Amino acid sequence: MGRRTGTGETATDALVTIVGGGVHGVHLAVRLLKRGLVDRSELRIVDPPGLLESFRRKCRQCGMVEFRSPFVHHVGTDPFSLRNFARTHGREDELRSTTVGAERPTASLFFDHAGRLCDRYDLESIRLDARVTDLVDRHNCVEIETTDGPVSSRWCLLAVGYGRSVAYPEWATELVSTDSVSHVWEGFDPDAVDETASVGIVGGGITAAQLATTLAQPGRDVVLFARSPFRVETLEASTDWMHFSGVTERLHAHPPASRARAELVAEARYDGTIPPYAFRRLKRALERERVELERSEIAVATEAGGTVVVTCRDGSAFCLDELICATGFGSPYDGALFRQLRRKSTLQAGYRGAPSLDDDTLRWVRDDGTPSRIAVSGVAAQQVLGPFARNVIGARRAGELIVGFLESELDGEKRRVDRYTRT
Ligand SMILES: Cc1cc2nc3c(=O)[nH]c(=O)nc-3n(C[C@H](O)[C@H](O)[C@H](O)COP(=O)(O)OP(=O)(O)OC[C@H]3O[C@@H](n4cnc5c(N)ncnc54)[C@H](O)[C@@H]3O)c2cc1C
């Protein structure tokens, strides 16, 4: 990996470095390589657990077997490639029907198709097995600090998802270091739950519903602590937001990284909802008394000798072997890398640490108002792209914008090099 410009500018290890090899990072890599903007020797993906590994693990942790989104949402560029993959491999029965829009793929179909794309572009060979701990945006490159040492790149694309930021209820914060209280996204292993355990699950959205029905096995007591009535929605927001035009102008009317934008996104998202197919499963489990529903909020929880005692606001109490919080993610700007960048970099941040991004290119804007060499895809781009920024379809839109600006920038850089080598 290496590229000398001949312009007297800093030589870098890679032309483009993608930080994060999840849905967003893999999609960016596929798009860049397919478009021929870079070749593999100029591209690097930095991710410690492996490509798509973090997402795959989350699906397993909550027992998600079917996607909520339609089959046209996947990590490739041709909308129909997942359906064609299903047809070619005789797996059309893994496209599940839905009341709204196209069929949804099973998780195994989605990941097998994504794996096939990773293999086709040999993305594993350009993955650096490390965590990025800091970035320094220079005039003509980005210096990247990793757990495997420093590297540099002309351009850096951040696709780190929530970066391990999860949300716990207040009463749980002192208990998370015990073996009995955990968060579904933090090292929770569904296979390690004892077959006869009494398990509490906290939450009322899709993750809690899926986890409850997955863990509800004969011999186990499963209590679902859901303080509010269940809300059923097919998708995470109105489909208007999926088109990334028209309605996103409402966001762009406000200053970047502003509170007004943050509130618009929060209002637009149907957070805490359950899609119909998952709700039907939960309803069946409740009717068959495989899951007990506690319609109250936990007020206090204590742990002693491997047992958690929970007292709810309605006065009811439970003794549990394990309590799992399915209470969602924290702020996407509170992951370690974003916090580090906030502390000392010259990149602009706004309300609650949101990165200030250019609406047309997703480039992070510097304090002096110029666009940096760092662009952002994923949930951290939600103030530009809206409530579907974090989703698979959001990766597509971010990919279009980022690859669009990179194409003209790389073209300009190439012309400068050609001019230099001619003189
Ligand atoms: C259970 C579940 C089900 C979902 N179902 C759907 C669905 O059906 N349809 C849909 O459209 N969306 C769905 N989503 C939302 C979204 O598509 C996923 O969250 C998706 O994983 C987001 O991709 P990402 O690449 O932004 O983040 P991630 O998948 O979290 O990937 C980020 C990657 O960045 C890496 N990383 C983080 N920090 C660093 C660092 N400092 N250095 C190097 N690497 C780093 C991580 O290791 C990780 O691999 C679902 C989400 C969850 C949790």
The ligand as an SDF file (V2000), in Angstrom:
LIG
                    3D

 53 58  0  0  0  0  0  0  0  0999 V2000
  -30.2700   -6.0470   15.7710 C   0  0  0  0  0  0  0  0  0  0  0  0
  -30.3350   -5.0100   14.6910 C   0  0  0  0  0  0  0  0  0  0  0  0
  -31.1400   -5.2200   13.5910 C   0  0  0  0  0  0  0  0  0  0  0  0
  -31.1880   -4.2870   12.5570 C   0  0  0  0  0  0  0  0  0  0  0  0
  -31.9760   -4.5440   11.4790 N   0  0  0  0  0  0  0  0  0  0  0  0
  -31.9840   -3.6950   10.4470 C   0  0  0  0  0  0  0  0  0  0  0  0
  -32.7490   -3.9680    9.2780 C   0  0  0  0  0  0  0  0  0  0  0  0
  -33.4680   -4.9430    9.1900 O   0  0  0  0  0  0  0  0  0  0  0  0
  -32.6550   -3.0830    8.2450 N   0  0  0  0  0  0  0  0  0  0  0  0
  -31.8900   -1.9790    8.2820 C   0  0  0  0  0  0  0  0  0  0  0  0
  -31.8210   -1.2440    7.3110 O   0  0  0  0  0  0  0  0  0  0  0  0
  -31.1820   -1.6760    9.3970 N   0  0  0  0  0  0  0  0  0  0  0  0
  -31.2120   -2.4970   10.4720 C   0  0  0  0  0  0  0  0  0  0  0  0
  -30.4680   -2.1930   11.5860 N   0  0  0  0  0  0  0  0  0  0  0  0
  -29.7780   -0.8900   11.6380 C   0  0  0  0  0  0  0  0  0  0  0  0
  -28.4350   -0.8540   10.8850 C   0  0  0  0  0  0  0  0  0  0  0  0
  -28.5620   -1.2980    9.5740 O   0  0  0  0  0  0  0  0  0  0  0  0
  -27.3880   -1.6550   11.5720 C   0  0  0  0  0  0  0  0  0  0  0  0
  -27.2130   -1.1550   12.8720 O   0  0  0  0  0  0  0  0  0  0  0  0
  -26.0360   -1.6500   10.8720 C   0  0  0  0  0  0  0  0  0  0  0  0
  -25.2090   -2.5710   11.5430 O   0  0  0  0  0  0  0  0  0  0  0  0
  -25.3640   -0.2900   10.8820 C   0  0  0  0  0  0  0  0  0  0  0  0
  -24.1500   -0.4100   10.2060 O   0  0  0  0  0  0  0  0  0  0  0  0
  -22.8350    0.4190   10.5790 P   0  0  0  0  0  0  0  0  0  0  0  0
  -21.8060    0.0010    9.6190 O   0  0  0  0  0  0  0  0  0  0  0  0
  -23.1870    1.8580   10.6730 O   0  0  0  0  0  0  0  0  0  0  0  0
  -22.5090    0.0130   12.0530 O   0  0  0  0  0  0  0  0  0  0  0  0
  -21.9230   -1.3530   12.6540 P   0  0  0  0  0  0  0  0  0  0  0  0
  -22.5760   -2.5300   12.0710 O   0  0  0  0  0  0  0  0  0  0  0  0
  -22.0020   -1.1760   14.1290 O   0  0  0  0  0  0  0  0  0  0  0  0
  -20.4250   -1.3490   12.1850 O   0  0  0  0  0  0  0  0  0  0  0  0
  -19.5060   -0.4250   12.6760 C   0  0  0  0  0  0  0  0  0  0  0  0
  -18.1680   -1.0860   12.6380 C   0  0  0  0  0  0  0  0  0  0  0  0
  -17.2010   -0.1230   13.0300 O   0  0  0  0  0  0  0  0  0  0  0  0
  -16.2440   -0.7600   13.8540 C   0  0  0  0  0  0  0  0  0  0  0  0
  -15.6410    0.2550   14.7000 N   0  0  0  0  0  0  0  0  0  0  0  0
  -16.2230    1.0140   15.6530 C   0  0  0  0  0  0  0  0  0  0  0  0
  -15.3290    1.8360   16.2150 N   0  0  0  0  0  0  0  0  0  0  0  0
  -14.1560    1.6010   15.5900 C   0  0  0  0  0  0  0  0  0  0  0  0
  -12.8500    2.1400   15.7270 C   0  0  0  0  0  0  0  0  0  0  0  0
  -12.5720    3.1000   16.6060 N   0  0  0  0  0  0  0  0  0  0  0  0
  -11.8630    1.6410   14.9420 N   0  0  0  0  0  0  0  0  0  0  0  0
  -12.1300    0.6710   14.0190 C   0  0  0  0  0  0  0  0  0  0  0  0
  -13.3470    0.1430   13.8440 N   0  0  0  0  0  0  0  0  0  0  0  0
  -14.3430    0.5920   14.6260 C   0  0  0  0  0  0  0  0  0  0  0  0
  -17.0130   -1.8050   14.6280 C   0  0  0  0  0  0  0  0  0  0  0  0
  -16.1680   -2.8490   15.0510 O   0  0  0  0  0  0  0  0  0  0  0  0
  -18.0390   -2.2660   13.5930 C   0  0  0  0  0  0  0  0  0  0  0  0
  -17.5970   -3.3840   12.8870 O   0  0  0  0  0  0  0  0  0  0  0  0
  -30.4320   -3.0950   12.6400 C   0  0  0  0  0  0  0  0  0  0  0  0
  -29.6360   -2.8850   13.7780 C   0  0  0  0  0  0  0  0  0  0  0  0
  -29.5860   -3.8180   14.7890 C   0  0  0  0  0  0  0  0  0  0  0  0
  -28.7300   -3.5650   15.9850 C   0  0  0  0  0  0  0  0  0  0  0  0
  1  2  1  0
  2  3  1  0
  2 52  2  0
  3  4  2  0
  4  5  1  0
  4 50  1  0
  5  6  2  0
  6  7  1  0
  6 13  1  0
  7  8  2  0
  7  9  1  0
  9 10  1  0
 10 11  2  0
 10 12  1  0
 12 13  2  0
 13 14  1  0
 14 15  1  0
 14 50  1  0
 15 16  1  0
 16 17  1  0
 16 18  1  0
 18 19  1  0
 18 20  1  0
 20 21  1  0
 20 22  1  0
 22 23  1  0
 23 24  1  0
 24 25  2  0
 24 26  1  0
 24 27  1  0
 27 28  1  0
 28 29  2  0
 28 30  1  0
 28 31  1  0
 31 32  1  0
 32 33  1  0
 33 34  1  0
 33 48  1  0
 34 35  1  0
 35 36  1  0
 35 46  1  0
 36 37  1  0
 36 45  1  0
 37 38  2  0
 38 39  1  0
 39 40  1  0
 39 45  2  0
 40 41  1  0
 40 42  2  0
 42 43  1  0
 43 44  2  0
 44 45  1  0
 46 47  1  0
 46 48  1  0
 48 49  1  0
 50 51  2  0
 51 52  1  0
 52 53  1  0
M  END
$$$$
